[in-house]
Amino acid sequence: MVDHAPLTSSDTASDAGRAPQPRSAGTRAAILAAARDRFAAEGYERATIRSIAREAGIDPSMVMRYYGNKAGLFAAASEIELHAPDLTHVPHDELGARLVGHFLERWESDEALTAMLRVGATNEAGAERMRGVFTEQIGPVVSAVCPVPEEAAIRSALIASQMLGLALCRYVLHLPPAVDLRHDEIAAWLAPTIQRYLTAELP
């Protein structure tokens, strides 16, 4: 698609020979936030570049300028980095608590994670992306500490069921008991289960 968006001082050097300025991080952030909202509310097929641009308060041509097309925008909007911790140096009996604490910190410091949880719950493209994130980023962490590395996929799926279930109840559905729990209370309830998934022998 031909890009007809007008050039601005953010994209080109001036006649005085100044170096090009970086594109607006704020504009990109607004586009991605709007995209996550629309993809979550309408699904990938129904969400449009026009509706996303309208929510972001910009011209649709700017969305195309930055991301090329809807597929490119979805790929950018669904990019998630869990920054999974290295558990190999954590005391054995603290593994579950360490992982629970990490996920709580990530969910509460990055709204993109909650947005993508909504997307994953409403359309297949989002669900596939979330599956990939947990397979690629959590699988190796679990494999490094579980008693049988070949069981990492099963254990990762069980861990995901707990952490995503908590996130859905606490950050998406806002169930009062889940929302009201302090971090230490969540860890006290959940860490023993995550510890078992990480280290116990399969039943």
Contacts in CASP RR format, 6 or more apart in sequence:
PFRMAT RR
TARGET T0000
AUTHOR 0000-0000-0000
METHOD contacts of the structure
MODEL  1
MVDHAPLTSSDTASDAGRAPQPRSAGTRAAILAAARDRFAAEGYERATIR
SIAREAGIDPSMVMRYYGNKAGLFAAASEIELHAPDLTHVPHDELGARLV
GHFLERWESDEALTAMLRVGATNEAGAERMRGVFTEQIGPVVSAVCPVPE
EAAIRSALIASQMLGLALCRYVLHLPPAVDLRHDEIAAWLAPTIQRYLTA
ELP
1 64 0 8 1.000
1 68 0 8 1.000
1 69 0 8 1.000
3 61 0 8 1.000
3 64 0 8 1.000
3 65 0 8 1.000
3 68 0 8 1.000
4 61 0 8 1.000
5 59 0 8 1.000
5 61 0 8 1.000
5 62 0 8 1.000
5 64 0 8 1.000
5 65 0 8 1.000
9 21 0 8 1.000
10 20 0 8 1.000
10 21 0 8 1.000
10 22 0 8 1.000
10 23 0 8 1.000
10 24 0 8 1.000
11 20 0 8 1.000
11 21 0 8 1.000
11 23 0 8 1.000
12 20 0 8 1.000
13 19 0 8 1.000
13 20 0 8 1.000
23 66 0 8 1.000
27 56 0 8 1.000
27 58 0 8 1.000
27 62 0 8 1.000
27 66 0 8 1.000
28 66 0 8 1.000
30 56 0 8 1.000
30 57 0 8 1.000
30 58 0 8 1.000
31 52 0 8 1.000
31 53 0 8 1.000
31 56 0 8 1.000
31 58 0 8 1.000
31 62 0 8 1.000
31 63 0 8 1.000
31 66 0 8 1.000
31 67 0 8 1.000
31 73 0 8 1.000
32 76 0 8 1.000
32 77 0 8 1.000
32 112 0 8 1.000
33 56 0 8 1.000
33 111 0 8 1.000
33 115 0 8 1.000
34 52 0 8 1.000
34 53 0 8 1.000
34 55 0 8 1.000
34 56 0 8 1.000
34 57 0 8 1.000
35 47 0 8 1.000
35 52 0 8 1.000
35 73 0 8 1.000
35 74 0 8 1.000
35 76 0 8 1.000
35 77 0 8 1.000
36 77 0 8 1.000
36 112 0 8 1.000
36 115 0 8 1.000
36 116 0 8 1.000
36 118 0 8 1.000
36 119 0 8 1.000
37 55 0 8 1.000
37 115 0 8 1.000
38 47 0 8 1.000
38 48 0 8 1.000
38 51 0 8 1.000
38 52 0 8 1.000
38 55 0 8 1.000
39 47 0 8 1.000
39 74 0 8 1.000
39 77 0 8 1.000
39 78 0 8 1.000
39 119 0 8 1.000
39 122 0 8 1.000
39 123 0 8 1.000
39 126 0 8 1.000
40 115 0 8 1.000
40 118 0 8 1.000
40 119 0 8 1.000
40 120 0 8 1.000
40 122 0 8 1.000
41 47 0 8 1.000
41 122 0 8 1.000
42 51 0 8 1.000
43 119 0 8 1.000
43 122 0 8 1.000
43 123 0 8 1.000
43 125 0 8 1.000
44 70 0 8 1.000
44 74 0 8 1.000
44 123 0 8 1.000
44 124 0 8 1.000
44 125 0 8 1.000
44 126 0 8 1.000
45 123 0 8 1.000
47 70 0 8 1.000
48 70 0 8 1.000
49 60 0 8 1.000
49 63 0 8 1.000
49 64 0 8 1.000
49 69 0 8 1.000
49 70 0 8 1.000
49 73 0 8 1.000
50 60 0 8 1.000
52 63 0 8 1.000
52 73 0 8 1.000
53 59 0 8 1.000
53 60 0 8 1.000
53 62 0 8 1.000
53 63 0 8 1.000
56 63 0 8 1.000
63 73 0 8 1.000
67 73 0 8 1.000
67 76 0 8 1.000
74 125 0 8 1.000
77 112 0 8 1.000
77 115 0 8 1.000
77 116 0 8 1.000
77 119 0 8 1.000
78 116 0 8 1.000
78 119 0 8 1.000
78 125 0 8 1.000
78 126 0 8 1.000
78 129 0 8 1.000
80 112 0 8 1.000
80 113 0 8 1.000
80 116 0 8 1.000
80 129 0 8 1.000
80 130 0 8 1.000
80 133 0 8 1.000
81 137 0 8 1.000
82 106 0 8 1.000
82 133 0 8 1.000
82 137 0 8 1.000
82 138 0 8 1.000
83 102 0 8 1.000
83 106 0 8 1.000
84 102 0 8 1.000
84 137 0 8 1.000
84 138 0 8 1.000
84 140 0 8 1.000
84 141 0 8 1.000
85 98 0 8 1.000
85 99 0 8 1.000
85 102 0 8 1.000
85 141 0 8 1.000
86 141 0 8 1.000
86 144 0 8 1.000
87 95 0 8 1.000
87 98 0 8 1.000
87 99 0 8 1.000
87 141 0 8 1.000
87 144 0 8 1.000
87 145 0 8 1.000
87 198 0 8 1.000
88 144 0 8 1.000
88 145 0 8 1.000
90 98 0 8 1.000
92 199 0 8 1.000
93 195 0 8 1.000
95 145 0 8 1.000
95 194 0 8 1.000
95 195 0 8 1.000
95 198 0 8 1.000
95 199 0 8 1.000
96 191 0 8 1.000
96 192 0 8 1.000
96 194 0 8 1.000
96 195 0 8 1.000
96 198 0 8 1.000
97 187 0 8 1.000
97 191 0 8 1.000
97 194 0 8 1.000
97 195 0 8 1.000
99 141 0 8 1.000
99 159 0 8 1.000
99 191 0 8 1.000
99 194 0 8 1.000
99 198 0 8 1.000
100 163 0 8 1.000
100 186 0 8 1.000
100 187 0 8 1.000
100 190 0 8 1.000
100 191 0 8 1.000
100 194 0 8 1.000
101 183 0 8 1.000
101 187 0 8 1.000
103 163 0 8 1.000
103 166 0 8 1.000
103 167 0 8 1.000
104 183 0 8 1.000
104 186 0 8 1.000
104 187 0 8 1.000
106 113 0 8 1.000
107 113 0 8 1.000
107 114 0 8 1.000
107 167 0 8 1.000
107 170 0 8 1.000
107 171 0 8 1.000
113 167 0 8 1.000
114 167 0 8 1.000
114 171 0 8 1.000
114 172 0 8 1.000
116 126 0 8 1.000
116 129 0 8 1.000
116 130 0 8 1.000
117 130 0 8 1.000
117 164 0 8 1.000
117 167 0 8 1.000
117 168 0 8 1.000
117 171 0 8 1.000
117 172 0 8 1.000
118 172 0 8 1.000
119 125 0 8 1.000
119 126 0 8 1.000
119 129 0 8 1.000
120 126 0 8 1.000
120 127 0 8 1.000
120 129 0 8 1.000
120 130 0 8 1.000
121 127 0 8 1.000
121 168 0 8 1.000
121 172 0 8 1.000
130 164 0 8 1.000
134 156 0 8 1.000
134 157 0 8 1.000
134 160 0 8 1.000
135 153 0 8 1.000
135 156 0 8 1.000
138 156 0 8 1.000
138 159 0 8 1.000
138 160 0 8 1.000
139 152 0 8 1.000
139 153 0 8 1.000
139 156 0 8 1.000
140 152 0 8 1.000
142 152 0 8 1.000
142 155 0 8 1.000
142 156 0 8 1.000
142 159 0 8 1.000
142 198 0 8 1.000
143 149 0 8 1.000
143 152 0 8 1.000
145 198 0 8 1.000
145 199 0 8 1.000
146 152 0 8 1.000
146 155 0 8 1.000
146 198 0 8 1.000
146 199 0 8 1.000
147 199 0 8 1.000
147 201 0 8 1.000
148 202 0 8 1.000
151 202 0 8 1.000
154 202 0 8 1.000
155 197 0 8 1.000
155 198 0 8 1.000
158 197 0 8 1.000
159 194 0 8 1.000
159 197 0 8 1.000
159 198 0 8 1.000
162 190 0 8 1.000
162 193 0 8 1.000
162 194 0 8 1.000
162 197 0 8 1.000
163 194 0 8 1.000
166 178 0 8 1.000
166 186 0 8 1.000
166 190 0 8 1.000
169 175 0 8 1.000
169 178 0 8 1.000
170 178 0 8 1.000
170 179 0 8 1.000
170 181 0 8 1.000
181 189 0 8 1.000
END
